[in-house]
């Protein structure tokens, strides 16, 4: 997967291709799971796109996916890049690694796998190598779609420049060499019918950015271009606003949690102190109550508790004046006198 920087004017091709591929296979979207940059391991080794059929026996309608099996590995080369012999072996190796990197033996049968290699230009050297070095047969089954037979893993090569404009408009147009205003107009007209679809937006933005001069020359397209630019600006603005809202929300939440924690700690301390005082008083009442039950005098009780008679007198009086009352009842009576 190529990594680029928008600030230096480099085009992001792979995200647009990922979206374009989903557009092409839209009729079977409910049966296909798409994974961009599927990691093969914890190390930085990954295949461009993995497409998994949910229902393995259900055929894909679109021409580029008719040969798909259960698990389909896709390697994409951007318009300024070429599909080399080494690219083939890298993807082939990744495919074998993907098959082997599982929990149990043969969990992914070889019969479930396919490889799709995508390039804007025809990979002449690779095709020659496949024929001469690997003994494969390479045949064009329809415009831009080449079948590679003779290998254990089914392989196809998609040459986007040769794909049918009618059948594969979006993948064919994913280039920085869009040649005519008519092609640009056809693309814009198709986009207008799918304006609310984020996949179409992702691809059209990339294509227009890569072919700015051509789109600026298309009569009557300025309003559409401005609309797309405005949508992109609005989307970016919303993302920034959402970030700020989330930031402020988190700040308020943190302040609330901090305030709540402080209040809780203070309340806890108050309750703890109150309960501690209650327990301390209850123990004092219990001690005096037991001594009164043994008919001990006020002076004796005060002496045994190592305190002055005046300190014991209020509780002592309540116990003597209320024979038969429990400790809890004496506690209630005493608290009521405070």
Phi, psi and omega in degrees: 000130179278144177246130185229170182237119182297329184294332180263011173087005180287142182273135173274100183272319187297315177301322179292321177296318179301318178291318180297321178297321178292326176297314181299325184258023185301325182296338181246020184303326182289346182250359184237137173251129183251131177233116178276135179053056180295119181287129179274337178199183179289340177281161182287069177228120186210153174264154186301302184217136174243125178244121181246126176281128178290319177249101188301326184275353181275118184290149176274134184287318187292143184304321184286348183242008184294332182268003180300144170249210183293313184235125190231118181265133181237129176246125183243133174250131182292165186306327182269005180246161180239160181265108186261173176298318179294326176300318179300312183291328176298311181293321179298317178296318178298322180296317178294322178295318178300319179295323186273338185276065184227171184286321183236159184298131177057032177299325174249102179295148178301331182292349180270352191259148169218159176235131175239123179252127186239128179212149178288322181257156180291122183279078188302313181296321180294316180298319179297318179296317180298321181286312188275317185272329184249356176069026181271159173255129180242117183227142176278119181271332170197177188310116175080359182244116183246129179264131178250113181244158180109357177249157180297325179261125177300134182230142171225151177243127177253121176257100190300328180297333183263351183299155180294128177296327181286316184275328188226052186305314190285319177290323178296324184276354181281078186207163172258016181235034177301124197268327185231155177296329180296318178296321178295319181294317179300318181295314179298318180298321178291323179297319181304326179283352181228032187301331184273358182269119183295332178295315179296322179297317182298319182286314183296324179297318179293314181297317181293322179293325181281342182230046187305312184300315181298315182292328178292335181275346182287120181298134176079002183267351184300319180296318179295316179299314180297323179296317179295317178298317180296319178299319180294318179296315180299320180295317178296319180297316179298319179299317180293318179296319178299322178296316181295317179299316180297320180298313180294320179299316179296323179296313179298318180298316180297317179296318179297315181296321179295315179296317179298318181297318180296315179295321180296315180298318179296315180296321180297317179298319179296313181296317181298316180296319180296315180294323179296316179296321179296315180296319180296316180292320180298318179297321180295315179297317181299317180297314180293320181300317181293321180291324177294325180296338179263012176063034178277148182281166180301316182297319180295315181298315180297320180294315180294330180270002178056049179216178180275148179303327181297331180286331183269334189308311184303315181287318179303316182297317180298320181292316181293321183281347182230067180298142179092349179282143179281172178299315180299320180292319177297320179301314181298316180297319182292316178300325180292340180271350183284000000 
